[in-house]
Amino acid sequence: MDEVDISEEQIDIAAAATVVGSATDSALSGNEDSISSTSKKQIKTIRHYLAALSIVGSRSEADELAEQFCSLNQRKTRKKLAVFLATVDKSHLNRIPFFGRLIATLHKCGINVSDRVVLMLEKDFYHILPKKVLSAETILSYDAIQKHIELVKFNIWPTKSVFRIIQRLLKKFDMDSIVLISTLFQGCGRYLYRNPFTTLRLQSVLKFLRAKKMEKNLDAFVKLHVDHALFACQPPQASAL
């Protein structure tokens, strides 16, 4: 089977402060010189902001927090925010869509935290990918794929990088990699299929998956996830009654 060529080119701060996870601590950590150059008031303000962000629960709250960050916008605070967004743990999986919305809103306002978030996520992903035993459950619990999905749908994650990762997974084509492809496509495959800028490349991927599906020695578990990936991108048309 030839390889497919897809390369191209105010929230309650008091309550919030009690639920800040390890990601907030990580985002606020740094060398002593960096901390000493920032006033205690600024540290307290950004700590409260991240605490509020850790319990965001609606689009309106995400939009409000994006507006609030405009008054906090500095190089150091952008870095702290990006680290927080890229390292939140699995307890915040249900808030990832709101984090994606926040990143996209700030991006439209000219506040760029997206590049750092994308870079950190890709670095983590490529660190895990070469391992012979990927352990898909570990990766999914780490929520890297879920974060990627939201960044794709908000048009923040560059499509060139999206298909580069897809191509790497297709090249491996083992149980773990196909589960990751299936998860990715179930989250944003339909978006990639309907997007005029990505539909041709995605169709090449789907053609490759259909061909692999026809192989007689294909594991049943892998075949099931191939079906899930295909269905997510291109569901069958409803027949007219």
C-alpha positions in Angstrom: 0.0 0.0 0.0 1.5 3.3 -1.1 1.6 6.1 1.5 -1.1 8.7 1.1 0.4 12.1 0.2 -1.4 14.7 2.2 1.5 17.1 3.0 1.0 20.8 2.2 2.4 23.5 2.1 -16.8 39.0 37.5 -16.7 35.2 38.1 -16.6 34.3 41.8 -12.9 34.6 42.6 -13.2 33.4 46.1 -14.8 30.1 45.0 -12.5 29.8 42.1 -9.3 30.1 44.2 -10.1 26.8 45.9 -10.3 24.8 42.8 -7.1 25.8 41.0 -5.2 22.7 39.9 -1.7 21.8 39.3 -1.8 23.5 35.9 -2.3 26.8 37.6 0.7 26.2 39.8 2.8 25.2 36.8 1.7 28.3 34.9 2.7 30.5 37.8 6.0 28.9 38.4 9.2 30.5 37.1 12.7 31.6 38.0 13.2 34.0 40.8 14.4 36.8 38.6 11.2 36.7 36.6 9.0 36.8 39.7 11.0 39.6 41.4 10.4 41.8 38.4 6.7 41.5 38.7 4.8 43.2 41.4 2.9 41.2 44.1 -0.3 42.9 42.9 0.2 41.6 39.4 1.0 38.1 40.6 -2.2 38.1 42.7 -4.2 39.5 39.8 -3.1 36.8 37.3 -3.5 34.1 40.0 -7.1 35.1 40.5 -7.6 35.3 36.8 -6.4 31.8 36.2 -8.5 30.6 39.2 -11.6 32.0 37.5 -10.6 30.5 34.2 -10.2 27.1 35.8 -14.0 27.0 36.6 -15.3 28.7 33.4 -18.6 27.1 32.5 -20.2 28.9 29.6 -19.4 30.9 26.4 -20.4 34.1 28.0 -18.0 33.5 30.9 -15.2 32.7 28.4 -16.0 35.9 26.5 -16.0 37.9 29.7 -12.6 36.4 30.7 -11.2 37.2 27.3 -12.3 40.8 27.8 -10.7 41.0 31.2 -7.4 39.7 29.9 -7.1 42.7 27.6 -6.3 44.8 30.7 -3.8 42.2 31.9 -2.1 41.8 28.5 1.7 41.7 29.0 4.4 39.4 27.7 4.7 37.6 31.0 1.0 37.2 31.5 0.5 35.9 28.0 3.2 33.3 28.8 1.5 32.3 32.0 -1.9 32.0 30.3 -0.5 29.9 27.5 1.2 27.5 29.9 -2.0 27.2 31.9 -4.1 26.4 28.7 -1.6 23.9 27.4 -1.1 22.0 30.6 -4.5 21.7 32.2 -5.2 18.2 33.5 -8.0 15.8 32.7 -10.3 17.3 35.3 -10.8 20.2 33.0 -11.6 18.3 29.8 -15.2 19.6 29.8 -13.8 23.2 29.8 -11.5 22.7 26.8 -14.1 24.2 24.3 -14.3 27.3 26.4 -10.5 27.5 26.5 -10.5 27.2 22.7 -13.0 30.0 22.5 -10.9 32.2 24.8 -7.8 31.6 22.6 -9.7 32.4 19.4 -11.3 35.6 20.9 -7.9 36.9 22.1 -6.4 36.1 18.7 -9.0 38.2 17.0 -8.2 41.0 19.4 -4.5 40.8 18.4 -3.4 39.1 21.6 -1.5 36.0 20.5 -1.3 33.2 23.0 -2.3 30.6 20.4 1.2 30.2 18.9 2.7 29.2 22.2 -0.1 26.9 23.1 0.1 25.1 19.7 3.9 24.8 20.0 3.7 23.3 23.5 1.0 20.8 22.4 2.8 19.7 19.3 6.1 19.3 21.3 4.3 17.0 23.8 2.6 15.1 21.0 5.8 14.5 19.0 7.6 13.5 22.2 5.0 10.7 22.7 4.6 9.6 19.1 7.9 7.8 18.5 7.2 5.4 21.3 6.5 1.9 20.1 3.7 1.5 22.6 1.7 4.7 22.5 -0.9 3.8 25.1 -3.8 5.8 23.6 -5.6 5.9 26.9 -2.6 7.8 28.4 -2.6 10.3 25.6 -6.3 10.8 25.7 -6.3 11.3 29.4 -3.6 13.9 28.9 -6.2 15.5 26.6 -3.8 16.6 23.9 -6.1 15.4 21.1 -9.1 17.1 22.7 -7.2 20.4 22.8 -6.1 20.0 19.2 -9.7 19.4 18.1 -10.9 22.7 19.6 -8.0 24.6 18.1 -8.8 23.1 14.7 -12.5 24.1 14.9 -11.6 27.6 15.9 -9.1 27.8 12.9 -6.2 28.4 15.3 -4.2 25.2 14.8 -2.5 25.5 11.3 -3.9 23.0 8.9 -0.4 22.2 7.6 0.4 21.0 11.1 -2.9 19.1 11.4 -2.2 17.0 8.3 1.5 16.5 9.3 0.3 14.8 12.5 -2.3 12.8 10.6 0.3 11.6 8.1 2.6 10.5 10.9 -0.2 8.5 12.5 -1.1 6.9 9.1 2.5 5.9 8.6 2.4 4.0 11.9 -1.1 2.6 11.3 -1.1 0.5 14.5 -3.9 0.2 17.0 -3.0 3.3 19.0 -2.5 5.6 16.1 -5.8 4.6 14.4 -7.6 5.2 17.7 -6.0 8.7 17.8 -7.1 9.4 14.2 -10.6 8.2 15.0 -10.7 10.4 18.0 -9.4 13.4 16.1 -11.9 12.9 13.2 -14.9 12.4 15.5 -14.1 15.8 17.0 -13.2 17.8 13.9 -13.3 15.5 10.9 -16.6 16.9 9.6 -15.2 20.4 9.9 -12.1 19.4 7.8 -14.3 17.7 5.3 -16.6 20.7 4.7 -13.8 23.3 4.8 -12.9 24.1 1.2 -9.3 24.6 2.1 -8.9 21.1 3.6 -11.5 18.9 1.9 -9.2 17.6 -0.9 -6.5 16.6 1.5 -9.0 14.9 3.8 -10.5 13.0 0.9 -7.1 11.6 0.2 -6.9 10.4 3.8 -10.3 8.9 3.6 -9.4 7.1 0.4 -6.3 5.7 2.1 -8.4 4.5 5.1 -11.0 2.8 2.8 -8.2 0.9 1.0 -6.7 -0.2 4.4 -10.1 -1.3 5.5 -10.3 -3.8 2.7 -7.2 -5.6 3.7 -8.0 -9.1 4.9 -5.6 -9.2 7.8 -6.8 -6.0 9.4 -7.5 -6.3 13.1 -11.2 -6.1 13.9 -10.6 -3.4 16.5 -8.6 -1.3 14.1 -11.3 -1.8 11.4 -14.0 -0.6 13.8 -12.1 2.7 14.5 -11.5 3.1 10.8 -15.3 2.9 10.3 -15.7 5.5 13.1 -13.3 7.8 11.4 -14.9 7.5 8.0 -18.4 7.9 9.4 -17.4 11.0 11.4 -16.0 12.8 8.3 -18.6 11.7 5.8 -21.7 10.2 7.3 -24.0 8.3 4.9 -26.6 10.5 3.1 -30.2 9.9 4.3 -32.2 8.2 1.6 -35.3 10.0 0.4 -38.5 8.4 1.4 
